[in-house]
């Protein structure tokens, strides 16, 4: 299992589009992916649960990934977050 805490930096946080991109990326991996904020914990492969995180800009989220491709999944998700989900600010 790998874990990492990161800060959401894109302007609108994990709104519908960003959460959708996160879920699409997560679904490309076999590993289980859990995302936690202060508000909730979510399955990283469920758009509805990801929306319940209430993770606006500046929110710290903890990624927990467990499985055969956990390192690749973590790298892909960290890149997605670091590039602000492809949003221009």
C-alpha positions as CSV (number, residue, x, y, z in Angstrom):
1,X,0.0,0.0,0.0
2,X,1.2,3.5,-0.8
3,X,-0.2,6.7,0.8
4,X,0.3,10.4,0.0
5,X,-1.3,13.6,1.2
6,X,-1.6,16.3,-1.4
7,X,-3.3,19.7,-1.7
8,X,-5.9,20.3,-4.4
9,X,-4.6,23.3,-6.4
10,X,-7.0,23.8,-9.3
11,X,-9.3,26.8,-9.2
12,X,-12.6,24.9,-8.7
13,X,-11.3,21.9,-6.7
14,X,-12.8,18.5,-7.3
15,X,-15.8,19.7,-9.1
16,X,-17.7,17.5,-11.6
17,X,-15.1,17.7,-14.4
18,X,-12.1,17.2,-12.2
19,X,-13.7,14.4,-10.2
20,X,-14.6,12.8,-13.5
21,X,-11.0,12.9,-14.7
22,X,-9.8,11.5,-11.4
23,X,-12.3,8.6,-11.6
24,X,-11.5,7.9,-15.3
25,X,-7.8,7.8,-14.4
26,X,-8.4,5.6,-11.4
27,X,-10.5,3.1,-13.3
28,X,-7.5,2.4,-15.6
29,X,-5.8,0.6,-12.7
30,X,-6.5,-2.6,-10.9
31,X,-5.5,-1.3,-7.5
32,X,-8.1,-0.1,-5.0
33,X,-8.0,3.7,-4.6
34,X,-9.3,5.5,-1.5
35,X,-9.4,9.3,-1.2
36,X,-10.0,11.0,2.1
37,X,-10.7,14.7,3.0
38,X,-11.8,16.1,6.3
39,X,-15.4,15.9,5.1
40,X,-15.5,12.3,3.9
41,X,-13.7,9.2,2.5
42,X,-14.4,8.0,-1.0
43,X,-13.7,5.2,-3.4
44,X,-11.6,6.9,-6.1
45,X,-13.4,4.9,-8.8
46,X,-16.9,6.3,-7.9
47,X,-17.9,9.7,-9.3
48,X,-20.7,10.1,-6.8
49,X,-18.5,9.4,-3.8
50,X,-15.7,11.6,-5.1
51,X,-18.2,14.5,-5.4
52,X,-19.0,14.1,-1.7
53,X,-15.5,14.8,-0.7
54,X,-16.2,18.6,-0.9
55,X,-12.6,19.1,-1.8
56,X,-12.3,22.7,-2.9
57,X,-9.1,24.5,-3.8
58,X,-6.6,24.2,-1.0
59,X,-8.1,21.1,0.5
60,X,-5.7,18.4,1.6
61,X,-6.7,14.9,0.4
62,X,-5.0,11.6,1.3
63,X,-4.6,9.0,-1.4
64,X,-4.4,5.4,-0.3
65,X,-3.7,2.9,-3.1
66,X,-3.3,-0.8,-2.7
67,X,-2.6,-3.4,-5.5
68,X,-0.2,-4.7,-8.1
69,X,-0.1,-1.4,-10.0
70,X,-0.2,0.9,-6.9
71,X,3.0,2.9,-7.8
72,X,1.8,3.5,-11.4
73,X,-1.6,4.6,-10.2
74,X,-0.2,6.9,-7.6
75,X,2.1,8.5,-10.1
76,X,-0.7,9.0,-12.6
77,X,-3.0,10.6,-10.0
78,X,-0.3,12.8,-8.5
79,X,0.4,14.0,-12.0
80,X,-3.2,14.8,-12.7
81,X,-3.5,16.8,-9.4
82,X,-0.2,18.6,-10.0
83,X,-1.3,19.7,-13.5
84,X,-4.5,21.0,-12.0
85,X,-6.6,18.5,-14.0
86,X,-5.6,20.3,-17.2
87,X,-7.4,23.5,-16.2
88,X,-6.0,26.9,-17.1
89,X,-6.1,29.5,-14.4
